[in-house]
């Protein structure tokens, strides 16, 4: 019994080139994501350190302060949550196959830059606002003492705000994509 041949299953050279271009683009996007994530997390910790002037996060981490480690870790995860939608580049119907890689990288870079500014602003604003609303507890002093309960509360606030912000970032990135094309 002879096997049925599938004439449509032949991979055409043009199709192979297109899939290779998508592979190269994906690798470039991974590179951009890694670089921007490292920069974003470093800036997040540095800006949090500057926003809490009387508290040296790096010294507390070197000292083994678990409470500070929880808060700094939540800032890093929070930034990643906010920036995640910026990595999903919307499809550009008008870009065409040759311009799509440039469009995708520009949209991703613009989305990550805008997302980074919004992420850092939102996290610092949320922690500052929570600190103002809870006048009885000085959260930063408690962190310095190693109060893990306060750290868990602050970490939850950072993660909740980040999670909710990520939806808005997705819409902003889609809007940026329309400007770039």
ROLOZA-867177 format. One record per residue: x, y negated, z of N, C-alpha, C in turn; residue in one letter. Coordinates in pm, 1 decimal, padded with zeros to 6 digits. Each point is the difference from the previous one (the first is absolute). Layout:
(dokol (X Y Z) (X Y Z) (X Y Z) "a")
...
This chain:
(dokol (00084.7 00117.8 00000.0) (-00084.7 -00117.8 00000.0) (00089.0 -00123.7 00000.0) "x")
(dokol (-00022.1 -00086.3 -00094.0) (00084.0 -00118.2 -00014.9) (-00050.6 -00112.8 00089.8) "x")
(dokol (00095.2 -00071.5 00061.2) (-00036.8 -00113.2 00086.8) (-00047.9 -00117.5 -00084.5) "x")
(dokol (-00094.9 -00069.2 00050.0) (-00048.9 -00120.0 -00069.1) (00104.7 -00110.1 00011.9) "x")
(dokol (00024.8 -00067.8 -00109.3) (00097.7 -00108.6 00001.1) (-00069.9 -00132.3 00029.3) "x")
(dokol (00066.9 -00078.2 00075.0) (-00053.4 -00131.6 00033.8) (00081.7 -00104.4 -00075.9) "x")
(dokol (-00055.7 -00049.2 -00107.8) (00073.8 -00096.3 -00082.2) (00006.7 -00137.8 00067.0) "x")
(dokol (-00092.9 -00028.0 00088.6) (00000.7 -00128.3 00070.5) (00095.6 00000.1 00118.1) "x")
(dokol (00054.4 00115.5 00033.6) (00087.6 00010.3 00116.5) (00144.2 -00038.7 -00030.6) "x")
(dokol (00030.8 -00026.4 -00125.7) (00136.4 -00037.4 -00036.8) (00028.4 -00139.4 00054.4) "x")
(dokol (00112.2 -00013.4 00068.2) (00037.0 -00130.2 00054.1) (00074.4 -00076.9 -00107.9) "x")
(dokol (-00053.5 -00111.8 -00036.4) (00059.1 -00082.7 -00104.7) (00115.4 -00081.7 00056.9) "x")
(dokol (00099.6 -00030.7 -00081.0) (00114.9 -00078.7 00047.3) (-00040.9 -00134.5 00059.1) "x")
(dokol (-00100.4 -00063.9 -00057.2) (-00045.1 -00129.1 00051.1) (-00058.1 00015.6 00140.7) "x")
(dokol (-00070.9 00109.0 00021.4) (-00056.5 00027.4 00131.9) (00110.0 00025.7 00102.2) "x")
(dokol (00104.7 00070.0 -00042.7) (00113.3 00025.1 00090.4) (00068.4 -00129.8 00038.6) "x")
(dokol (00018.5 -00090.4 -00097.4) (00063.2 -00128.9 00029.4) (-00083.3 -00080.0 00098.9) "x")
(dokol (-00130.8 00003.9 -00018.3) (-00088.8 -00072.7 00089.7) (00007.4 00056.4 00141.3) "x")
(dokol (00002.4 00132.8 00011.6) (00008.1 00059.7 00133.1) (00136.6 -00026.0 00062.7) "x")
(dokol (00105.5 -00005.7 -00080.4) (00132.6 -00033.2 00052.1) (00002.5 -00145.5 00047.6) "x")
(dokol (-00066.2 -00088.6 -00073.8) (-00006.9 -00140.8 00040.8) (-00074.2 -00013.1 00132.6) "x")
(dokol (-00107.3 00077.4 00016.7) (-00074.0 -00002.6 00126.8) (00085.3 00054.1 00114.3) "x")
(dokol (00080.0 00100.7 -00027.9) (00089.2 00054.7 00102.3) (00103.1 -00104.1 00042.3) "x")
(dokol (00061.2 -00066.5 -00096.7) (00098.9 -00104.1 00030.9) (-00066.0 -00113.5 00077.6) "x")
(dokol (-00120.1 -00039.6 -00041.4) (-00073.5 -00104.5 00070.3) (-00029.4 00041.5 00143.3) "x")
(dokol (-00041.9 00122.8 00019.4) (-00029.6 00048.7 00135.4) (00124.1 -00002.2 00087.8) "x")
(dokol (00113.5 00038.5 -00055.1) (00125.0 -00003.1 00076.6) (00036.4 -00144.1 00034.1) "x")
(dokol (-00018.2 -00091.8 -00094.9) (00027.2 -00141.7 00027.0) (-00093.4 -00052.8 00108.6) "x")
(dokol (-00127.2 00040.0 -00004.5) (-00095.3 -00043.1 00102.0) (00037.8 00054.7 00137.2) "x")
(dokol (00049.4 00121.5 00005.9) (00046.1 00056.1 00127.4) (00117.2 -00081.9 00052.4) "x")
(dokol (00091.7 -00035.6 -00088.1) (00113.9 -00082.4 00040.6) (-00043.8 -00134.7 00054.7) "x")
(dokol (-00092.6 -00066.7 -00070.4) (-00052.7 -00128.7 00047.0) (-00069.0 00018.3 00134.5) "x")
(dokol (-00077.5 00106.1 00014.7) (-00071.6 00024.9 00125.4) (00096.5 00021.9 00116.1) "x")
(dokol (00105.8 00075.8 -00022.0) (00096.4 00026.3 00107.6) (00069.3 -00128.7 00041.4) "x")
(dokol (00047.7 -00075.5 -00098.2) (00070.6 -00124.6 00031.2) (-00091.9 -00097.5 00072.4) "x")
(dokol (-00121.5 -00018.8 -00051.9) (-00093.3 -00094.2 00062.9) (-00043.5 00047.6 00138.3) "x")
(dokol (-00013.9 00129.6 00019.7) (-00039.7 00051.4 00130.8) (00108.0 -00024.3 00103.4) "x")
(dokol (00124.6 00024.1 -00037.2) (00110.5 -00025.0 00093.6) (00006.6 -00148.3 00034.2) "x")
(dokol (-00010.3 -00085.3 -00101.8) (00002.5 -00144.5 00024.4) (-00119.2 -00041.3 00085.7) "x")
(dokol (-00117.7 00053.1 -00031.5) (-00121.1 -00036.5 00073.7) (00008.1 00041.2 00146.5) "x")
(dokol (00046.7 00120.1 00026.0) (00006.9 00043.7 00139.8) (00104.9 -00079.0 00076.6) "x")
(dokol (00113.2 -00027.0 -00063.2) (00103.3 -00079.4 00066.4) (-00052.4 -00140.6 00029.7) "x")
(dokol (-00063.4 -00063.3 -00099.7) (-00055.4 -00133.4 00022.2) (-00109.4 00001.6 00106.1) "x")
(dokol (-00079.8 00105.0 00001.5) (-00104.6 00010.5 00101.3) (00055.9 00001.7 00140.4) "x")
(dokol (00103.8 00077.8 00020.7) (00061.1 00007.9 00133.2) (00070.3 -00131.1 00034.0) "x")
(dokol (00070.0 -00059.2 -00097.2) (00070.1 -00127.1 00024.7) (-00099.8 -00111.0 00032.1) "x")
(dokol (-00108.9 -00008.6 -00076.5) (-00099.3 -00104.2 00027.0) (-00071.3 00022.3 00132.5) "x")
(dokol (-00026.8 00124.0 00033.9) (-00059.0 00027.5 00131.0) (00097.8 -00040.7 00109.8) "x")
(dokol (00127.4 00024.7 -00021.6) (00103.2 -00039.4 00096.0) (00002.8 -00151.9 00015.5) "x")
(dokol (-00014.5 -00072.1 -00110.0) (-00000.8 -00147.0 00006.9) (-00128.1 -00052.6 00062.2) "x")
(dokol (-00111.3 00068.2 -00025.0) (-00127.3 -00044.1 00057.7) (-00002.0 00020.6 00150.8) "x")
(dokol (00077.7 00092.9 00049.2) (00010.1 00026.6 00144.1) (00139.0 -00044.0 00046.4) "x")
(dokol (00021.0 -00129.4 00005.3) (00133.6 -00057.5 00020.6) (00067.7 00044.3 00128.7) "x")
(dokol (-00074.3 00012.1 00106.2) (00064.2 00035.0 00128.0) (00022.8 00151.0 00015.0) "x")
(dokol (-00037.2 00075.8 -00101.0) (00013.7 00145.1 00006.2) (00089.5 00046.9 -00115.1) "x")
(dokol (00104.2 00074.9 00031.5) (00091.8 00051.1 -00102.1) (-00033.2 00146.9 -00025.9) "x")
(dokol (-00073.9 00022.5 -00109.5) (-00045.2 00135.0 -00033.0) (00116.8 00095.7 -00021.4) "x")
(dokol (00104.8 -00046.4 -00066.9) (00114.9 00086.3 -00027.8) (00066.9 00044.7 00129.1) "x")
(dokol (00014.7 -00093.1 00094.6) (00061.6 00036.1 00128.8) (-00088.4 00099.2 00074.6) "x")
(dokol (-00130.8 -00021.9 -00005.5) (-00093.1 00091.3 00067.0) (00005.7 00139.4 -00063.5) "x")
(dokol (00011.2 00005.4 -00130.9) (00009.7 00130.0 -00067.3) (00130.5 00070.3 00035.9) "x")
(dokol (00109.3 -00075.6 00004.2) (00128.9 00060.3 00038.9) (-00004.5 00050.2 00144.2) "x")
(dokol (-00077.5 -00068.5 00082.4) (-00013.4 00038.1 00140.6) (-00086.3 00125.6 00015.5) "x")
(dokol (-00069.7 00038.0 -00106.1) (-00085.1 00119.3 00006.1) (-00141.7 -00030.2 00044.2) "x")
(dokol (-00045.0 -00122.7 -00018.9) (-00134.0 -00041.2 00040.1) (-00102.6 00062.7 -00095.7) "x")
(dokol (-00066.8 00104.5 00048.3) (-00097.7 00073.5 -00080.8) (-00117.4 -00089.2 -00038.1) "x")
(dokol (-00042.5 -00085.5 00090.0) (-00112.1 -00089.7 -00028.3) (00031.9 -00089.3 -00119.5) "x")
(dokol (00119.0 -00055.9 -00000.4) (00039.6 -00085.3 -00112.3) (00011.6 00082.8 -00127.7) "x")
(dokol (00048.9 00121.0 00011.6) (00009.2 00088.4 -00115.7) (-00136.2 00027.4 -00061.9) "x")
(dokol (-00101.5 00018.9 00084.2) (-00135.9 00023.1 -00050.7) (-00052.1 -00119.9 -00078.0) "x")
(dokol (00021.5 -00118.7 00053.5) (-00050.8 -00120.2 -00066.2) (00074.3 -00024.7 -00131.5) "x")
(dokol (00131.5 00011.6 00002.5) (00077.6 -00020.6 -00123.0) (-00037.3 00106.0 -00103.9) "x")
(dokol (-00017.2 00123.8 00042.8) (-00040.8 00106.2 -00092.8) (-00138.0 -00028.9 -00058.8) "x")
(dokol (-00091.4 -00051.2 00081.1) (-00133.6 -00031.4 -00051.7) (00005.9 -00114.4 -00100.3) "x")
(dokol (00091.4 -00093.5 00019.6) (00015.9 -00108.7 -00097.0) (00049.0 00056.5 -00133.1) "x")
(dokol (00094.2 00091.4 00006.6) (00053.0 00061.0 -00122.5) (-00108.9 00080.0 -00072.0) "x")
(dokol (-00074.3 00081.3 00073.3) (-00108.6 00078.1 -00061.3) (-00110.4 -00093.4 -00049.6) "x")
(dokol (-00028.0 -00105.0 00076.8) (-00101.5 -00097.0 -00041.2) (00035.1 -00068.0 -00130.8) "x")
(dokol (00124.9 -00038.9 -00013.9) (00043.8 -00061.6 -00125.6) (-00015.4 00099.1 -00114.9) "x")
(dokol (00035.3 00124.8 00023.4) (-00015.1 00102.0 -00104.7) (-00147.2 00018.8 -00037.6) "x")
(dokol (-00088.6 -00000.7 00098.3) (-00143.6 00013.2 -00028.8) (-00050.0 -00115.8 -00085.6) "x")
(dokol (00046.6 -00120.2 00032.8) (-00045.2 -00117.6 -00073.9) (00056.5 00000.1 -00141.8) "x")
(dokol (00125.2 00041.2 -00013.8) (00064.2 -00004.8 -00131.3) (-00036.0 00117.6 -00090.2) "x")
(dokol (-00056.7 00105.1 00053.9) (-00033.0 00118.7 -00080.0) (-00085.1 -00032.5 -00122.5) "x")
(dokol (-00106.6 -00079.5 00012.2) (-00079.3 -00030.6 -00120.2) (00078.0 -00079.1 -00104.9) "x")
(dokol (00103.9 -00071.0 00040.8) (00078.4 -00078.1 -00096.2) (00078.5 00089.8 -00094.6) "x")
(dokol (00020.4 00124.2 00038.7) (00073.6 00092.6 -00086.2) (-00087.6 00058.1 -00110.5) "x")
(dokol (-00130.7 -00002.7 00018.4) (-00092.5 00053.1 -00099.9) (-00026.7 -00108.6 -00103.5) "x")
(dokol (00065.9 00010.0 -00112.6) (-00012.0 -00101.6 -00104.2) (-00124.7 00028.7 -00082.5) "x")
(dokol (-00089.5 -00100.6 -00013.5) (-00118.6 00022.4 -00082.3) (00038.6 00014.8 -00146.7) "x")
(dokol (-00081.1 00076.5 -00073.0) (00031.3 00019.0 -00141.7) (-00029.6 -00128.8 -00075.9) "x")
(dokol (00083.4 -00027.4 -00097.1) (-00015.4 -00121.6 -00079.9) (-00040.6 00038.6 -00141.4) "x")
(dokol (-00124.0 -00026.3 -00031.6) (-00048.0 00035.3 -00133.0) (00066.6 -00086.9 -00106.9) "x")
(dokol (00033.0 -00123.4 00034.6) (00055.7 -00093.7 -00097.1) (00151.2 00009.4 -00014.7) "x")
(dokol (00067.8 00070.2 00089.7) (00146.2 -00001.5 00000.2) (00059.8 00078.7 -00116.2) "x")
(dokol (-00061.6 00106.8 -00040.1) (00056.8 00081.9 -00107.0) (00109.6 00090.3 00053.3) "x")
(dokol (00032.2 00107.0 -00073.7) (00094.7 00099.1 00051.1) (00141.8 -00053.6 00019.6) "x")
(dokol (00043.5 -00093.7 -00083.0) (00137.2 -00050.0 00014.6) (00013.3 -00099.4 00113.7) "x")
(dokol (-00102.8 -00078.2 00025.6) (00006.4 -00100.3 00106.3) (-00043.1 00054.4 00135.7) "x")
(dokol (-00063.5 00116.2 00002.7) (-00050.8 00051.9 00126.9) (00107.7 00017.4 00106.5) "x")
(dokol (00117.5 00052.5 -00029.5) (00101.0 00012.5 00106.4) (00037.2 -00134.5 00063.0) "x")
(dokol (00013.4 -00102.7 -00082.7) (00031.2 -00133.0 00053.3) (-00116.4 -00049.9 00084.0) "x")
(dokol (-00120.9 00016.0 -00051.8) (-00119.9 -00040.1 00073.5) (-00008.1 00072.0 00134.2) "x")
(dokol (00024.0 00130.3 -00001.0) (-00011.4 00079.5 00122.7) (00102.1 -00044.7 00103.9) "x")
(dokol (00123.9 -00020.1 -00041.6) (00103.4 -00041.9 00095.7) (-00024.8 -00141.8 00051.0) "x")
(dokol (-00042.7 -00091.2 -00088.2) (-00030.8 -00136.4 00044.1) (-00118.1 -00002.3 00096.4) "x")
(dokol (-00103.4 00075.6 -00032.3) (-00117.3 00005.6 00087.3) (00035.9 00060.5 00134.7) "x")
(dokol (00079.8 00105.5 -00001.5) (00040.3 00063.3 00125.1) (00086.0 -00094.7 00083.6) "x")
(dokol (00096.0 -00065.9 -00061.7) (00086.7 -00092.2 00073.9) (-00079.9 -00117.7 00055.0) "x")
(dokol (-00090.2 -00056.0 -00080.9) (-00082.3 -00111.7 00046.8) (-00091.9 00045.1 00113.1) "x")
(dokol (-00060.6 00116.5 -00015.2) (-00087.9 00052.0 00104.8) (00074.3 00025.9 00129.5) "x")
(dokol (00120.3 00055.1 -00010.2) (00079.6 00025.3 00120.4) (00043.0 -00130.0 00066.4) "x")
(dokol (00036.8 -00099.9 -00078.8) (00042.1 -00128.1 00057.8) (-00116.2 -00068.2 00071.7) "x")
(dokol (-00114.3 -00007.9 -00066.8) (-00117.8 -00061.6 00062.2) (-00045.5 00083.1 00119.5) "x")
(dokol (-00001.7 00130.7 -00016.3) (-00039.3 00088.1 00110.3) (00091.6 -00012.9 00119.3) "x")
(dokol (00129.2 -00016.2 -00025.2) (00096.4 -00015.1 00109.2) (-00027.3 -00126.3 00079.8) "x")
(dokol (-00021.9 -00110.5 -00069.0) (-00029.5 -00126.3 00069.3) (-00128.0 00013.8 00081.8) "x")
(dokol (-00102.8 00057.9 -00060.1) (-00127.2 00016.9 00070.9) (00012.4 00099.7 00115.2) "x")
(dokol (00076.6 00106.0 -00020.1) (00018.2 00100.4 00105.6) (00067.9 -00060.8 00121.2) "x")
(dokol (00110.4 -00067.8 -00023.5) (00073.9 -00058.8 00111.7) (-00082.1 -00107.4 00069.6) "x")
(dokol (-00067.1 -00083.9 -00078.4) (-00083.6 -00105.0 00058.6) (-00114.0 00060.4 00081.0) "x")
(dokol (-00066.6 00098.9 -00057.3) (-00113.8 00061.6 00068.1) (00038.4 00069.8 00128.8) "x")
(dokol (00109.7 00073.4 -00001.0) (00042.9 00072.5 00120.4) (00041.7 -00096.9 00109.6) "x")
(dokol (00079.1 -00100.5 -00035.8) (00044.4 -00097.1 00101.1) (-00118.8 -00078.9 00053.4) "x")
(dokol (-00092.9 -00038.2 -00087.8) (-00120.0 -00071.7 00043.6) (-00084.9 00086.4 00092.9) "x")
(dokol (-00018.0 00126.7 -00033.7) (-00082.1 00089.0 00082.7) (00060.1 00018.8 00138.8) "x")
(dokol (00131.3 00023.4 00006.2) (00064.8 00018.7 00130.8) (-00005.5 -00129.3 00080.1) "x")
(dokol (00025.1 -00113.7 -00065.9) (-00005.8 -00129.2 00069.0) (-00139.3 -00032.0 00050.1) "x")
(dokol (-00100.6 00024.5 -00083.0) (-00138.5 -00025.9 00039.4) (-00041.4 00089.9 00115.6) "x")
(dokol (00037.0 00126.0 -00006.3) (-00032.5 00091.3 00109.8) (00068.1 -00044.8 00128.8) "x")
(dokol (00123.2 -00046.6 -00010.9) (00073.4 -00048.8 00116.7) (-00070.5 -00121.5 00060.4) "x")
(dokol (-00054.2 -00088.0 -00084.7) (-00074.1 -00116.4 00050.0) (-00130.9 00040.5 00067.1) "x")
(dokol (-00068.4 00098.3 -00056.5) (-00129.5 00042.2 00053.8) (00012.1 00074.4 00132.6) "x")
(dokol (00110.7 00063.0 00023.1) (00020.3 00074.1 00125.1) (00095.4 -00078.0 00089.4) "x")
(dokol (-00048.7 -00109.3 00051.9) (00083.5 -00088.6 00081.4) (00050.5 00063.5 00128.3) "x")
(dokol (-00070.6 00099.2 00053.0) (00040.1 00062.5 00126.3) (00125.8 00085.2 -00015.0) "x")
(dokol (00021.7 00053.6 -00118.3) (00113.8 00088.8 -00022.0) (00097.1 -00068.0 -00096.1) "x")
(dokol (00125.4 -00005.7 00039.0) (00104.2 -00047.7 -00091.0) (00056.9 00123.4 -00069.3) "x")
(dokol (-00053.3 00027.8 -00119.3) (00036.2 00122.4 -00071.1) (00150.3 00011.4 -00024.0) "x")
(dokol (00063.2 -00110.7 -00035.6) (00142.6 00004.9 -00030.8) (00083.4 00029.8 00123.7) "x")
(dokol (-00040.2 -00056.3 00114.2) (00071.3 00030.9 00124.7) (-00020.1 00146.9 00036.8) "x")
(dokol (-00120.1 00050.5 -00023.7) (-00028.1 00140.8 00028.6) (00080.9 00091.7 -00092.3) "x")
(dokol (00015.6 -00040.9 -00125.3) (00083.2 00078.2 -00091.8) (00144.1 00005.0 00048.7) "x")
(dokol (00048.0 -00113.3 00047.3) (00137.4 -00005.9 00048.2) (00019.5 00090.2 00121.5) "x")
(dokol (-00104.6 00014.8 00079.9) (00006.0 00089.2 00116.4) (-00013.1 00146.8 -00040.6) "x")
(dokol (-00038.6 00023.9 -00124.2) (-00014.9 00137.8 -00046.7) (-00139.2 00055.8 00019.7) "x")
(dokol (-00100.8 -00085.5 00012.3) (-00137.7 00042.9 00021.3) (-00053.9 00064.7 -00128.4) "x")
(dokol (-00007.3 00132.1 -00000.1) (-00041.7 00074.9 -00118.7) (-00149.4 -00018.8 -00027.0) "x")
(dokol (-00080.7 -00020.7 00102.5) (-00143.6 -00020.1 -00020.0) (-00025.2 -00127.9 -00080.6) "x")
(dokol (00068.1 -00106.7 00034.8) (-00013.8 -00125.7 -00074.0) (00054.5 00017.9 -00142.0) "x")
(dokol (00109.3 00072.4 -00012.9) (00057.4 00025.8 -00132.5) (-00098.3 00077.2 -00087.4) "x")
(dokol (-00067.1 00099.6 00056.7) (-00097.6 00078.2 -00076.6) (-00115.7 -00088.5 -00045.5) "x")
(dokol (-00043.4 -00091.0 00086.9) (-00107.6 -00092.6 -00035.0) (00043.2 -00092.9 -00113.7) "x")
(dokol (00118.8 -00058.2 00011.1) (00050.2 -00087.3 -00106.3) (00020.3 00076.9 -00130.5) "x")
(dokol (00050.2 00122.2 00010.6) (00019.9 00082.6 -00119.3) (-00134.1 00027.6 -00068.1) "x")
(dokol (-00102.7 00027.6 00078.5) (-00132.9 00024.6 -00056.6) (-00053.4 -00124.7 -00070.0) "x")
(dokol (00024.0 -00116.4 00058.3) (-00044.6 -00125.2 -00062.6) (00071.9 -00020.8 -00133.0) "x")
(dokol (00131.0 00018.8 00000.2) (00078.5 -00016.7 -00123.1) (-00049.6 00096.1 -00107.5) "x")
(dokol (-00021.5 00125.1 00035.1) (-00042.8 00099.4 -00098.6) (-00142.6 -00025.8 -00049.0) "x")
(dokol (-00089.7 -00040.3 00090.6) (-00138.0 -00028.4 -00040.1) (-00005.6 -00119.1 -00095.5) "x")
(dokol (00071.1 -00106.4 00033.4) (00002.3 -00117.8 -00087.3) (00061.3 00036.1 -00135.0) "x")
(dokol (00105.8 00076.9 00002.3) (00066.8 00039.6 -00124.4) (-00091.5 00084.6 -00087.9) "x")
(dokol (-00069.0 00092.8 00062.1) (-00090.0 00086.9 -00074.7) (-00110.7 -00081.3 -00067.3) "x")
(dokol (-00056.9 -00094.6 00074.9) (-00107.7 -00081.1 -00055.5) (00050.9 -00097.4 -00106.3) "x")
(dokol (00121.6 -00048.4 00015.7) (00057.3 -00091.7 -00099.5) (00031.2 00070.4 -00131.8) "x")
(dokol (00027.4 00128.6 00005.5) (00041.9 00070.5 -00121.7) (-00107.2 -00003.4 -00108.7) "x")
(dokol (-00126.2 00000.0 00038.7) (-00108.0 -00008.0 -00098.7) (00001.4 -00131.9 -00075.4) "x")
(dokol (00024.3 -00108.5 00072.4) (00006.5 -00131.0 -00064.7) (00121.4 -00009.9 -00091.6) "x")
(dokol (00110.0 00059.4 00041.5) (00121.6 -00002.7 -00081.9) (-00024.9 00069.9 -00133.4) "x")
(dokol (-00077.1 00106.8 00002.9) (-00030.8 00073.1 -00123.1) (-00069.4 -00091.6 -00100.7) "x")
(dokol (-00093.6 -00081.5 00047.2) (-00071.6 -00091.1 -00089.0) (00090.8 -00113.0 -00048.3) "x")
(dokol (00088.2 -00045.6 00085.9) (00093.3 -00106.1 -00038.8) (00095.6 00050.3 -00107.9) "x")
(dokol (00048.5 00122.5 00014.9) (00090.3 00057.3 -00100.6) (-00072.6 00016.3 -00133.3) "x")
(dokol (-00124.4 00043.1 00003.4) (-00077.1 00012.9 -00124.1) (-00016.1 -00137.1 -00065.9) "x")
(dokol (-00024.1 -00102.6 00080.0) (-00012.4 -00135.6 -00052.5) (00132.7 -00047.9 -00059.3) "x")
(dokol (00110.3 00028.2 00069.3) (00132.0 -00036.8 -00052.7) (00026.0 00068.1 -00134.1) "x")
(dokol (-00045.0 00123.5 -00011.9) (00017.8 00072.7 -00125.3) (-00069.0 -00068.3 -00116.6) "x")
(dokol (-00114.1 -00063.1 00025.9) (-00069.1 -00071.5 -00107.7) (00074.2 -00127.2 -00039.2) "x")
(dokol (00074.0 -00058.8 00091.4) (00075.6 -00121.6 -00031.4) (00124.5 00029.4 -00082.0) "x")
(dokol (00058.6 00117.5 00021.7) (00126.7 00033.3 -00065.7) (-00020.9 00037.7 -00145.9) "x")
(dokol (-00113.1 00061.1 -00030.9) (-00023.9 00043.0 -00139.4) (-00028.0 -00120.1 -00086.8) "x")
